Amino acid sequence: MKEGAFNLSPSRKRYVVPSEVDRSKTLTQQIAKNQTLQRRHGFTRKPNLADVTAAGHDMLRLVNRRILLSILSERQPISRAEIAKISGLNKATISTITGELLKDACIIEEGSGRTTPIGGKPPTPLRLNAKRFGLFGVDIRADETVLALCDFNNRIVSRVSFETGSVASSFLNKIAKEIRKFRSQHDSFIEFPGIGVSLPGLVDNQSGKFLLSVVLPWRDVPVVSLLEKATSLPVIIDNSARCSALAEIWHGKAQYAHVRDLLYVGVSTGLACGVVIDGGLYRGGNNTAGQFGHIPIDINGPDCRCGQRGCWDLYASDKATLKRYAELRGPNGKRVSTMRKLMELVETGDAAATEAVRETARYLGIGITGLINGLDPEVVVIGGEITKGWGVIEPIIVEETKRNLLAPRAHRVAIRPSAFEVRPSLKGALTLIQNSLLSVPHMG
């Protein structure tokens, strides 16, 4: 008879109540098993009983379905046998799920694979059906907005850009009109599941509002409700740094495919950060997480627009770098007004431009060191025009972190430029919708 409460004895066909010794032994074994699982999987999260979903049959099926789609997204074309090896799911479960996905047109079979060494029927490779979903992404910046449509394989099939309008409602209606046009032009897609929007400032994901920005004159704009009403599609919004972080975790370089904890530092007019913890975006209790640019690094420094003094933003942003160059170039130096032009000067070997960028790299290293010590990411990704001079800034940032990181971690945190040379926040806006289709659902 198996140990445990109320086991059914086949010979007598009645419930046998185990002894106290059996109960104690069973409890001890269960505790030991749980401790082993915790060490293996890191189970330390307290369930949220105010918003919990039990893992019933339908939920488990959805989780397995998402896992299979994610494997396909990364490894396609791939056979059912290979999926079983990667996922740990049994062949019967995989056969059931792939059958459902084929019926739903989410995946397709692609000819025949290679014949096995011992002969027999070759496996049939599977891949995502690119035409199953058309995903919309909108990247709104102070000067320019880009709207893109990509397929289920993340390939951009159409895009358009236009000047960002100062009046939010009329500008969002303009975007909605373009989205409707795209839908009619690309009617081969089976479904358009939604629109992801990247915004340059504070957003409230719960209410769907864009709150404020120092670069865009919009305040308390209900972006989600306005776009949903105009397009009849679901809308997800987030700020540009968090969108960029999401793009890196889903579509970054291959050697970081299994990274779960990542810090993205976006360097532009200001500094903004996106934090990924255990594969998911960290937004904080009030949806304002990532505003590390306004951590003071010099309490006696200059006044910041946020009301504090000596913020990191004042020393390591593009604005700070351009100001530094203007002070260094002298009367005969070339005037530049954009970071792109300044980085072109760095490429030509301009001494003042190079020194300005080197000093910014030092301040980036100072701030990043503190964030690594506090957040413990596996990878730090830096985005922005300044990364075009990666050969200049990387050694300085790495040296600064090595000197000040808490040992013995100094040599284990990878620091790299963004995987996307142009507009990682646009890729992130598209990924907001992909994330809603492929991520594992919340269960408490």
C-alpha positions as a Markdown table, in Angstrom:
| # | Residue | x | y | z |
|---|---|---|---|---|
| 1 | Met | 0.0 | 0.0 | 0.0 |
| 2 | Lys | 1.3 | 3.5 | -0.9 |
| 3 | Glu | 1.9 | 5.9 | 1.9 |
| 4 | Gly | -0.5 | 8.8 | 2.2 |
| 5 | Ala | -3.8 | 9.8 | 3.6 |
| 6 | Phe | -6.8 | 7.6 | 2.8 |
| 7 | Asn | -5.2 | 5.1 | 0.4 |
| 8 | Leu | -7.6 | 2.7 | -1.3 |
| 9 | Ser | -6.6 | -1.0 | -0.6 |
| 10 | Pro | -7.5 | -3.0 | -3.7 |
| 11 | Ser | -7.8 | -6.3 | -1.8 |
| 12 | Arg | -10.4 | -5.1 | 0.6 |
| 13 | Lys | -11.9 | -2.3 | -1.5 |
| 14 | Arg | -12.1 | 0.1 | 1.5 |
| 15 | Tyr | -10.2 | 3.1 | 2.8 |
| 16 | Val | -7.4 | 2.3 | 5.1 |
| 17 | Val | -6.4 | 5.2 | 7.5 |
| 18 | Pro | -2.6 | 5.3 | 7.9 |
| 19 | Ser | -1.0 | 5.3 | 11.3 |
| 20 | Glu | 0.5 | 8.4 | 12.9 |
| 21 | Val | 3.9 | 7.1 | 12.1 |
| 22 | Asp | 3.0 | 6.8 | 8.5 |
| 23 | Arg | 1.5 | 10.3 | 8.5 |
| 24 | Ser | 4.7 | 11.7 | 10.0 |
| 25 | Lys | 6.9 | 9.8 | 7.6 |
| 26 | Thr | 4.8 | 11.0 | 4.6 |
| 27 | Leu | 4.9 | 14.6 | 5.8 |
| 28 | Thr | 8.7 | 14.5 | 6.3 |
| 29 | Gln | 9.1 | 13.1 | 2.8 |
| 30 | Gln | 6.8 | 15.8 | 1.3 |
| 31 | Ile | 8.8 | 18.5 | 3.0 |
| 32 | Ala | 12.0 | 17.1 | 1.7 |
| 33 | Lys | 10.6 | 16.9 | -1.8 |
| 34 | Asn | 9.4 | 20.5 | -1.6 |
| 35 | Gln | 12.8 | 21.6 | -0.4 |
| 36 | Thr | 14.5 | 19.8 | -3.3 |
| 37 | Leu | 12.1 | 21.5 | -5.8 |
| 38 | Gln | 12.7 | 24.9 | -4.3 |
| 39 | Arg | 16.5 | 24.5 | -4.7 |
| 40 | Arg | 16.0 | 23.3 | -8.2 |
| 41 | His | 13.5 | 25.9 | -9.4 |
| 42 | Gly | 13.8 | 28.8 | -6.9 |
| 43 | Phe | 10.2 | 28.7 | -5.6 |
| 44 | Thr | 10.3 | 31.8 | -3.3 |
| 45 | Arg | 7.3 | 33.8 | -4.6 |
| 46 | Lys | 4.4 | 34.3 | -2.2 |
| 47 | Pro | 1.0 | 33.7 | -4.0 |
| 48 | Asn | -1.1 | 36.8 | -4.4 |
| 49 | Leu | -4.4 | 35.6 | -2.9 |
| 50 | Ala | -6.1 | 38.9 | -3.9 |
| 51 | Asp | -5.7 | 37.9 | -7.6 |
| 52 | Val | -5.1 | 34.2 | -7.9 |
| 53 | Thr | -5.9 | 31.7 | -10.7 |
| 54 | Ala | -5.8 | 28.1 | -9.8 |
| 55 | Ala | -3.8 | 25.8 | -12.1 |
| 56 | Gly | -6.8 | 23.8 | -13.4 |
| 57 | His | -6.8 | 21.6 | -16.6 |
| 58 | Asp | -7.5 | 24.5 | -18.9 |
| 59 | Met | -4.8 | 26.7 | -17.4 |
| 60 | Leu | -2.2 | 23.9 | -17.6 |
| 61 | Arg | -3.2 | 23.3 | -21.2 |
| 62 | Leu | -2.8 | 27.0 | -22.0 |
| 63 | Val | 0.7 | 27.0 | -20.3 |
| 64 | Asn | 1.8 | 24.0 | -22.3 |
| 65 | Arg | 0.5 | 25.6 | -25.5 |
| 66 | Arg | 2.4 | 28.8 | -24.8 |
| 67 | Ile | 5.6 | 26.8 | -24.1 |
| 68 | Leu | 5.3 | 25.0 | -27.3 |
| 69 | Leu | 4.7 | 28.1 | -29.4 |
| 70 | Ser | 7.7 | 29.8 | -27.7 |
| 71 | Ile | 9.9 | 26.9 | -28.6 |
| 72 | Leu | 8.7 | 27.0 | -32.2 |
| 73 | Ser | 9.3 | 30.8 | -32.3 |
| 74 | Glu | 13.0 | 30.3 | -31.2 |
| 75 | Arg | 13.9 | 27.0 | -32.8 |
| 76 | Gln | 11.7 | 26.6 | -36.0 |
| 77 | Pro | 11.6 | 24.5 | -38.0 |
| 78 | Ile | 11.5 | 21.8 | -35.4 |
| 79 | Ser | 10.1 | 18.3 | -35.1 |
| 80 | Arg | 7.7 | 17.0 | -32.5 |
| 81 | Ala | 10.4 | 14.8 | -31.1 |
| 82 | Glu | 12.7 | 17.7 | -30.6 |
| 83 | Ile | 10.0 | 19.7 | -28.9 |
| 84 | Ala | 9.5 | 16.8 | -26.5 |
| 85 | Lys | 13.2 | 16.7 | -25.7 |
| 86 | Ile | 13.3 | 20.4 | -25.0 |
| 87 | Ser | 10.0 | 20.8 | -23.1 |
| 88 | Gly | 9.9 | 17.6 | -21.2 |
| 89 | Leu | 6.3 | 17.1 | -22.3 |
| 90 | Asn | 5.3 | 13.6 | -23.3 |
| 91 | Lys | 4.6 | 12.7 | -26.9 |
| 92 | Ala | 0.9 | 12.3 | -26.4 |
| 93 | Thr | 0.6 | 15.8 | -24.9 |
| 94 | Ile | 2.6 | 17.3 | -27.8 |
| 95 | Ser | 0.6 | 15.4 | -30.3 |
| 96 | Thr | -2.6 | 16.8 | -28.8 |
| 97 | Ile | -1.3 | 20.4 | -28.6 |
| 98 | Thr | 0.2 | 20.4 | -32.1 |
| 99 | Gly | -3.1 | 19.0 | -33.4 |
| 100 | Glu | -5.0 | 21.9 | -31.9 |
| 101 | Leu | -2.5 | 24.5 | -33.2 |
| 102 | Leu | -2.7 | 23.1 | -36.7 |
| 103 | Lys | -6.4 | 23.2 | -36.5 |
| 104 | Asp | -6.2 | 26.9 | -35.4 |
| 105 | Ala | -3.8 | 27.7 | -38.2 |
| 106 | Cys | -1.2 | 28.8 | -35.6 |
| 107 | Ile | 1.4 | 26.4 | -37.0 |
| 108 | Ile | 2.1 | 24.6 | -40.3 |
| 109 | Glu | 3.9 | 21.4 | -41.3 |
| 110 | Glu | 6.8 | 21.9 | -43.6 |
| 111 | Gly | 7.5 | 19.0 | -45.9 |
| 112 | Ser | 9.6 | 16.1 | -44.4 |
| 113 | Gly | 12.7 | 16.2 | -42.3 |
| 114 | Arg | 15.8 | 14.1 | -42.7 |
| 115 | Thr | 15.5 | 10.3 | -42.6 |
| 116 | Thr | 16.7 | 8.8 | -39.3 |
| 117 | Pro | 20.0 | 6.8 | -39.3 |
| 118 | Ile | 18.0 | 3.6 | -38.6 |
| 119 | Gly | 15.5 | 4.3 | -41.3 |
| 120 | Gly | 11.8 | 4.8 | -40.9 |
| 121 | Lys | 9.5 | 7.7 | -41.6 |
| 122 | Pro | 11.3 | 11.0 | -41.3 |
| 123 | Pro | 10.0 | 13.6 | -38.8 |
| 124 | Thr | 7.8 | 16.4 | -40.1 |
| 125 | Pro | 9.2 | 19.8 | -39.2 |
| 126 | Leu | 6.8 | 22.4 | -37.7 |
| 127 | Arg | 6.9 | 26.2 | -37.9 |
| 128 | Leu | 4.8 | 29.1 | -37.0 |
| 129 | Asn | 2.2 | 30.3 | -39.5 |
| 130 | Ala | 3.5 | 33.8 | -40.4 |
| 131 | Lys | 0.1 | 34.8 | -41.6 |
| 132 | Arg | -1.8 | 33.7 | -38.5 |
| 133 | Phe | -1.3 | 37.1 | -36.8 |
| 134 | Gly | -0.5 | 40.6 | -37.9 |
| 135 | Leu | 1.0 | 42.6 | -35.1 |
| 136 | Phe | 0.9 | 46.4 | -34.9 |
| 137 | Gly | 3.6 | 48.5 | -33.2 |
| 138 | Val | 3.6 | 52.3 | -32.7 |
| 139 | Asp | 6.8 | 54.0 | -31.5 |
| 140 | Ile | 6.0 | 57.6 | -30.5 |
| 141 | Arg | 8.9 | 60.0 | -30.0 |
| 142 | Ala | 9.0 | 63.7 | -29.5 |
| 143 | Asp | 9.9 | 64.4 | -33.1 |
| 144 | Glu | 8.9 | 61.4 | -35.1 |
| 145 | Thr | 6.4 | 58.4 | -34.8 |
| 146 | Val | 6.8 | 55.1 | -36.6 |
| 147 | Leu | 3.9 | 52.7 | -37.2 |
| 148 | Ala | 4.9 | 49.1 | -38.2 |
| 149 | Leu | 3.1 | 45.9 | -39.0 |
| 150 | Cys | 4.9 | 42.6 | -38.6 |
| 151 | Asp | 3.9 | 38.9 | -39.1 |
| 152 | Phe | 3.9 | 36.1 | -36.5 |
| 153 | Asn | 7.6 | 35.5 | -37.2 |
| 154 | Asn | 8.5 | 39.1 | -36.3 |
| 155 | Arg | 9.2 | 40.2 | -39.8 |
| 156 | Ile | 8.2 | 43.7 | -40.5 |
| 157 | Val | 6.0 | 43.8 | -43.6 |
| 158 | Ser | 5.1 | 47.4 | -43.7 |
| 159 | Arg | 5.9 | 50.7 | -41.9 |
| 160 | Val | 5.3 | 54.4 | -42.2 |
| 161 | Ser | 6.6 | 57.4 | -40.3 |
| 162 | Phe | 5.3 | 60.9 | -39.7 |
| 163 | Glu | 5.9 | 63.9 | -37.5 |
| 164 | Thr | 4.6 | 63.6 | -34.0 |
| 165 | Gly | 1.7 | 65.9 | -33.4 |
| 166 | Ser | 1.4 | 68.2 | -30.4 |
| 167 | Val | -2.4 | 67.6 | -29.9 |
| 168 | Ala | -2.7 | 64.0 | -28.7 |
| 169 | Ser | -6.3 | 63.2 | -29.7 |
| 170 | Ser | -6.0 | 64.3 | -33.3 |
| 171 | Phe | -2.6 | 62.7 | -33.7 |
| 172 | Leu | -3.9 | 59.3 | -32.3 |
| 173 | Asn | -6.8 | 59.5 | -34.8 |
| 174 | Lys | -4.2 | 59.9 | -37.6 |
| 175 | Ile | -2.4 | 56.8 | -36.4 |
| 176 | Ala | -5.8 | 54.9 | -36.2 |
| 177 | Lys | -6.5 | 55.9 | -39.8 |
| 178 | Glu | -3.1 | 54.5 | -40.9 |
| 179 | Ile | -3.8 | 51.2 | -39.0 |
| 180 | Arg | -7.1 | 50.8 | -40.7 |
| 181 | Lys | -5.4 | 51.4 | -44.1 |
| 182 | Phe | -2.8 | 48.7 | -43.2 |
| 183 | Arg | -5.5 | 46.2 | -42.3 |
| 184 | Ser | -7.2 | 46.6 | -45.7 |
| 185 | Gln | -3.8 | 46.4 | -47.5 |
| 186 | His | -2.8 | 43.3 | -45.7 |
| 187 | Asp | -6.0 | 41.3 | -45.5 |
| 188 | Ser | -4.1 | 38.0 | -45.9 |
| 189 | Phe | -3.5 | 37.9 | -42.2 |
| 190 | Ile | -6.1 | 35.7 | -40.4 |
| 191 | Glu | -6.2 | 38.0 | -37.3 |
| 192 | Phe | -4.9 | 41.3 | -35.9 |
| 193 | Pro | -4.6 | 40.6 | -32.1 |
| 194 | Gly | -3.7 | 44.1 | -31.1 |
| 195 | Ile | -1.5 | 47.3 | -31.1 |
| 196 | Gly | 1.6 | 47.8 | -28.9 |
| 197 | Val | 2.5 | 51.5 | -28.2 |
| 198 | Ser | 5.9 | 52.8 | -27.0 |
| 199 | Leu | 5.8 | 56.2 | -25.3 |
| 200 | Pro | 8.6 | 58.6 | -24.2 |
| 201 | Gly | 7.6 | 59.2 | -20.6 |
| 202 | Leu | 5.6 | 58.0 | -17.7 |
| 203 | Val | 2.7 | 55.7 | -18.4 |
| 204 | Asp | 0.0 | 54.1 | -16.2 |
| 205 | Asn | -0.5 | 50.6 | -17.6 |
| 206 | Gln | -3.6 | 50.0 | -15.5 |
| 207 | Ser | -5.6 | 53.0 | -16.7 |
| 208 | Gly | -4.0 | 53.0 | -20.1 |
| 209 | Lys | -2.9 | 56.6 | -19.8 |
| 210 | Phe | 0.2 | 58.5 | -20.9 |
| 211 | Leu | 0.9 | 60.7 | -17.9 |
| 212 | Leu | 3.7 | 63.1 | -18.8 |
| 213 | Ser | 7.0 | 63.6 | -20.5 |
| 214 | Val | 9.8 | 66.2 | -20.5 |
| 215 | Val | 10.1 | 65.8 | -24.3 |
| 216 | Leu | 6.4 | 65.5 | -25.4 |
| 217 | Pro | 3.7 | 68.1 | -24.5 |
| 218 | Trp | 1.1 | 65.5 | -23.7 |
| 219 | Arg | -0.5 | 65.2 | -20.3 |
| 220 | Asp | -2.9 | 62.5 | -18.9 |
| 221 | Val | -3.8 | 61.2 | -22.4 |
| 222 | Pro | -6.1 | 58.1 | -22.4 |
| 223 | Val | -4.1 | 56.5 | -25.2 |
| 224 | Val | -5.6 | 53.0 | -24.8 |
| 225 | Ser | -9.2 | 54.1 | -24.9 |
| 226 | Leu | -8.7 | 56.5 | -27.8 |
| 227 | Leu | -6.9 | 54.0 | -30.0 |
| 228 | Glu | -9.2 | 51.1 | -29.1 |
| 229 | Lys | -12.3 | 53.2 | -29.9 |
| 230 | Ala | -10.8 | 54.3 | -33.3 |
| 231 | Thr | -9.5 | 50.8 | -34.3 |
| 232 | Ser | -11.6 | 48.2 | -32.5 |
| 233 | Leu | -8.4 | 46.5 | -31.5 |
| 234 | Pro | -6.9 | 45.8 | -28.1 |
| 235 | Val | -4.1 | 48.2 | -27.2 |
| 236 | Ile | -1.1 | 47.8 | -24.8 |
| 237 | Ile | 1.1 | 50.7 | -23.9 |
| 238 | Asp | 4.5 | 51.1 | -22.1 |
| 239 | Asn | 7.4 | 53.5 | -22.0 |
| 240 | Ser | 10.2 | 53.3 | -24.5 |
| 241 | Ala | 12.8 | 52.0 | -22.1 |
| 242 | Arg | 10.7 | 49.1 | -20.9 |
| 243 | Cys | 9.7 | 48.3 | -24.5 |
| 244 | Ser | 13.4 | 48.3 | -25.4 |
| 245 | Ala | 14.1 | 45.9 | -22.5 |
| 246 | Leu | 11.3 | 43.6 | -23.6 |
| 247 | Ala | 12.7 | 43.6 | -27.2 |
| 248 | Glu | 16.1 | 42.6 | -25.9 |
| 249 | Ile | 14.8 | 39.7 | -23.7 |
| 250 | Trp | 12.7 | 38.3 | -26.6 |
| 251 | His | 14.8 | 39.1 | -29.7 |
| 252 | Gly | 18.3 | 39.9 | -28.5 |
| 253 | Lys | 21.5 | 38.2 | -29.5 |
| 254 | Ala | 21.6 | 34.4 | -29.5 |
| 255 | Gln | 24.2 | 34.1 | -26.8 |
| 256 | Tyr | 21.8 | 35.8 | -24.4 |
| 257 | Ala | 18.7 | 33.7 | -25.4 |
| 258 | His | 18.4 | 32.2 | -21.9 |
| 259 | Val | 18.9 | 35.4 | -19.9 |
| 260 | Arg | 16.2 | 36.0 | -17.3 |
| 261 | Asp | 17.4 | 39.1 | -15.5 |
| 262 | Leu | 18.4 | 42.1 | -17.7 |
| 263 | Leu | 18.9 | 45.9 | -17.2 |
| 264 | Tyr | 18.4 | 48.1 | -20.2 |
| 265 | Val | 19.9 | 51.7 | -20.1 |
| 266 | Gly | 18.5 | 54.0 | -22.8 |
| 267 | Val | 20.7 | 57.0 | -23.4 |
| 268 | Ser | 19.0 | 59.8 | -25.2 |
| 269 | Thr | 17.9 | 63.4 | -24.3 |
| 270 | Gly | 17.6 | 61.9 | -20.8 |
| 271 | Leu | 18.3 | 58.5 | -19.2 |
| 272 | Ala | 15.6 | 55.8 | -18.9 |
| 273 | Cys | 15.9 | 52.2 | -17.8 |
| 274 | Gly | 13.9 | 49.1 | -18.3 |
| 275 | Val | 14.3 | 46.2 | -15.8 |
| 276 | Val | 13.5 | 42.5 | -16.7 |
| 277 | Ile | 13.2 | 40.2 | -13.7 |
| 278 | Asp | 12.8 | 36.4 | -14.3 |
| 279 | Gly | 11.8 | 37.0 | -17.9 |
| 280 | Gly | 9.1 | 39.6 | -17.2 |
| 281 | Leu | 9.0 | 43.4 | -17.2 |
| 282 | Tyr | 9.2 | 45.0 | -13.7 |
| 283 | Arg | 6.9 | 48.0 | -13.6 |
| 284 | Gly | 6.7 | 48.7 | -9.9 |
| 285 | Gly | 3.8 | 49.4 | -7.6 |
| 286 | Asn | 2.9 | 52.6 | -9.4 |
| 287 | Asn | 4.1 | 51.8 | -12.9 |
| 288 | Thr | 7.0 | 54.1 | -12.6 |
| 289 | Ala | 9.9 | 51.7 | -12.2 |
| 290 | Gly | 13.1 | 52.4 | -14.1 |
| 291 | Gln | 13.5 | 56.2 | -13.5 |
| 292 | Phe | 17.1 | 55.7 | -12.4 |
| 293 | Gly | 18.2 | 58.8 | -14.3 |
| 294 | His | 17.0 | 60.8 | -11.4 |
| 295 | Ile | 19.1 | 59.1 | -8.8 |
| 296 | Pro | 21.6 | 61.8 | -7.5 |
| 297 | Ile | 25.2 | 61.0 | -7.9 |
| 298 | Asp | 26.4 | 64.4 | -6.6 |
| 299 | Ile | 24.3 | 66.1 | -4.0 |
| 300 | Asn | 26.2 | 69.3 | -4.6 |
| 301 | Gly | 25.7 | 69.1 | -8.4 |
| 302 | Pro | 23.6 | 71.4 | -10.6 |
| 303 | Asp | 19.8 | 71.6 | -10.3 |
| 304 | Cys | 17.8 | 69.0 | -12.2 |
| 305 | Arg | 14.4 | 69.6 | -13.9 |
| 306 | Cys | 13.0 | 67.0 | -11.5 |
| 307 | Gly | 13.6 | 69.2 | -8.5 |
| 308 | Gln | 16.7 | 67.4 | -7.2 |
| 309 | Arg | 20.4 | 68.2 | -7.6 |
| 310 | Gly | 23.2 | 66.2 | -9.3 |
| 311 | Cys | 21.0 | 63.6 | -10.9 |
| 312 | Trp | 22.7 | 60.9 | -13.1 |
| 313 | Asp | 20.8 | 62.3 | -16.0 |
| 314 | Leu | 22.7 | 65.5 | -15.8 |
| 315 | Tyr | 26.1 | 63.8 | -16.4 |
| 316 | Ala | 25.4 | 60.8 | -18.7 |
| 317 | Ser | 22.6 | 61.8 | -21.1 |
| 318 | Asp | 23.0 | 63.0 | -24.7 |
| 319 | Lys | 22.1 | 66.5 | -23.6 |
| 320 | Ala | 25.0 | 66.4 | -21.1 |
| 321 | Thr | 27.4 | 65.0 | -23.7 |
| 322 | Leu | 26.5 | 67.8 | -26.2 |
| 323 | Lys | 27.0 | 70.4 | -23.5 |
| 324 | Arg | 30.3 | 69.0 | -22.5 |
| 325 | Tyr | 31.5 | 69.0 | -26.2 |
| 326 | Ala | 30.4 | 72.6 | -26.6 |
| 327 | Glu | 32.7 | 73.5 | -23.6 |
| 328 | Leu | 35.6 | 71.5 | -24.9 |
| 329 | Arg | 35.6 | 72.3 | -28.7 |
| 330 | Gly | 36.9 | 75.9 | -28.4 |
| 331 | Pro | 36.2 | 78.7 | -30.9 |
| 332 | Asn | 37.5 | 76.8 | -33.9 |
| 333 | Gly | 35.6 | 73.6 | -33.2 |
| 334 | Lys | 32.7 | 72.4 | -35.3 |
| 335 | Arg | 29.2 | 73.1 | -33.9 |
| 336 | Val | 26.8 | 70.2 | -33.6 |
| 337 | Ser | 23.3 | 70.0 | -32.3 |
| 338 | Thr | 22.6 | 66.3 | -32.4 |
| 339 | Met | 24.2 | 63.2 | -30.9 |
| 340 | Arg | 24.3 | 61.6 | -34.3 |
| 341 | Lys | 26.5 | 64.4 | -35.7 |
| 342 | Leu | 28.7 | 64.3 | -32.6 |
| 343 | Met | 29.3 | 60.5 | -33.0 |
| 344 | Glu | 30.3 | 61.2 | -36.6 |
| 345 | Leu | 33.0 | 63.5 | -35.3 |
| 346 | Val | 34.1 | 60.8 | -32.9 |
| 347 | Glu | 34.5 | 58.5 | -35.9 |
| 348 | Thr | 36.8 | 61.0 | -37.6 |
| 349 | Gly | 39.0 | 61.2 | -34.5 |
| 350 | Asp | 37.9 | 64.7 | -33.3 |
| 351 | Ala | 39.7 | 65.2 | -30.0 |
| 352 | Ala | 37.0 | 67.3 | -28.2 |
| 353 | Ala | 34.1 | 65.0 | -29.3 |
| 354 | Thr | 36.0 | 61.9 | -28.2 |
| 355 | Glu | 36.8 | 63.4 | -24.8 |
| 356 | Ala | 33.2 | 64.4 | -24.3 |
| 357 | Val | 32.0 | 60.9 | -25.1 |
| 358 | Arg | 34.7 | 59.4 | -22.9 |
| 359 | Glu | 33.6 | 61.4 | -19.9 |
| 360 | Thr | 30.0 | 60.4 | -20.5 |
| 361 | Ala | 31.1 | 56.8 | -20.6 |
| 362 | Arg | 32.8 | 57.2 | -17.2 |
| 363 | Tyr | 29.5 | 58.6 | -15.7 |
| 364 | Leu | 27.6 | 55.8 | -17.3 |
| 365 | Gly | 29.9 | 53.3 | -15.6 |
| 366 | Ile | 29.4 | 55.0 | -12.2 |
| 367 | Gly | 25.6 | 54.8 | -12.5 |
| 368 | Ile | 25.6 | 51.3 | -13.9 |
| 369 | Thr | 27.8 | 50.0 | -11.2 |
| 370 | Gly | 25.3 | 51.1 | -8.5 |
| 371 | Leu | 22.4 | 49.4 | -10.5 |
| 372 | Ile | 24.3 | 46.2 | -10.9 |
| 373 | Asn | 25.1 | 46.1 | -7.1 |
| 374 | Gly | 21.4 | 46.7 | -6.4 |
| 375 | Leu | 19.6 | 44.7 | -9.0 |
| 376 | Asp | 22.1 | 41.9 | -9.8 |
| 377 | Pro | 21.2 | 41.6 | -13.6 |
| 378 | Glu | 22.9 | 38.9 | -15.7 |
| 379 | Val | 23.3 | 41.4 | -18.6 |
| 380 | Val | 23.3 | 45.2 | -18.9 |
| 381 | Val | 22.3 | 46.5 | -22.4 |
| 382 | Ile | 23.0 | 50.1 | -23.4 |
| 383 | Gly | 21.0 | 51.7 | -26.2 |
| 384 | Gly | 21.3 | 55.0 | -28.0 |
| 385 | Glu | 23.4 | 56.9 | -30.5 |
| 386 | Ile | 26.4 | 56.9 | -28.1 |
| 387 | Thr | 26.8 | 53.1 | -28.7 |
| 388 | Lys | 28.0 | 53.9 | -32.2 |
| 389 | Gly | 31.2 | 54.6 | -30.5 |
| 390 | Trp | 31.2 | 51.3 | -28.6 |
| 391 | Gly | 34.9 | 50.8 | -29.1 |
| 392 | Val | 35.5 | 54.1 | -27.2 |
| 393 | Ile | 33.0 | 53.8 | -24.4 |
| 394 | Glu | 33.0 | 50.0 | -23.6 |
| 395 | Pro | 36.5 | 49.8 | -22.0 |
| 396 | Ile | 35.7 | 52.9 | -19.9 |
| 397 | Ile | 32.4 | 51.5 | -18.7 |
| 398 | Val | 33.8 | 48.1 | -18.0 |
| 399 | Glu | 36.8 | 49.5 | -16.1 |
| 400 | Glu | 34.5 | 51.7 | -14.0 |
| 401 | Thr | 32.3 | 48.7 | -13.0 |
| 402 | Lys | 35.3 | 46.4 | -12.3 |
| 403 | Arg | 36.7 | 48.9 | -10.0 |
| 404 | Asn | 33.6 | 49.5 | -7.9 |
| 405 | Leu | 31.4 | 46.3 | -8.2 |
| 406 | Leu | 31.1 | 44.1 | -5.1 |
| 407 | Ala | 33.4 | 41.1 | -5.5 |
| 408 | Pro | 33.4 | 38.5 | -6.8 |
| 409 | Arg | 30.8 | 39.6 | -9.4 |
| 410 | Ala | 33.0 | 42.1 | -11.3 |
| 411 | His | 33.8 | 39.7 | -14.2 |
| 412 | Arg | 30.5 | 38.0 | -14.5 |
| 413 | Val | 28.1 | 40.8 | -15.7 |
| 414 | Ala | 28.0 | 41.2 | -19.4 |
| 415 | Ile | 27.7 | 44.8 | -20.7 |
| 416 | Arg | 26.8 | 45.1 | -24.3 |
| 417 | Pro | 25.2 | 47.4 | -26.9 |
| 418 | Ser | 21.6 | 47.0 | -28.0 |
| 419 | Ala | 21.0 | 44.2 | -30.5 |
| 420 | Phe | 19.0 | 46.8 | -32.5 |
| 421 | Glu | 20.8 | 49.6 | -34.2 |
| 422 | Val | 17.7 | 51.5 | -35.1 |
| 423 | Arg | 14.6 | 52.1 | -32.8 |
| 424 | Pro | 14.7 | 49.2 | -30.3 |
| 425 | Ser | 11.6 | 50.7 | -28.8 |
| 426 | Leu | 9.7 | 50.0 | -32.0 |
| 427 | Lys | 10.7 | 46.4 | -31.8 |
| 428 | Gly | 9.5 | 46.5 | -28.2 |
| 429 | Ala | 6.1 | 48.0 | -29.1 |
| 430 | Leu | 5.6 | 45.0 | -31.5 |
| 431 | Thr | 6.9 | 42.7 | -28.8 |
| 432 | Leu | 4.2 | 43.9 | -26.4 |
| 433 | Ile | 1.6 | 42.1 | -28.5 |
| 434 | Gln | 3.8 | 39.0 | -29.2 |
| 435 | Asn | 4.4 | 38.8 | -25.4 |
| 436 | Ser | 0.6 | 38.7 | -24.8 |
| 437 | Leu | 0.4 | 35.7 | -27.2 |
| 438 | Leu | 3.4 | 33.7 | -26.1 |
| 439 | Ser | 4.1 | 34.5 | -22.4 |
| 440 | Val | 3.0 | 32.1 | -19.7 |
| 441 | Pro | -0.1 | 33.4 | -17.9 |
| 442 | His | -0.1 | 34.6 | -14.3 |
| 443 | Met | -1.3 | 32.1 | -11.7 |
| 444 | Gly | -1.2 | 33.8 | -8.4 |
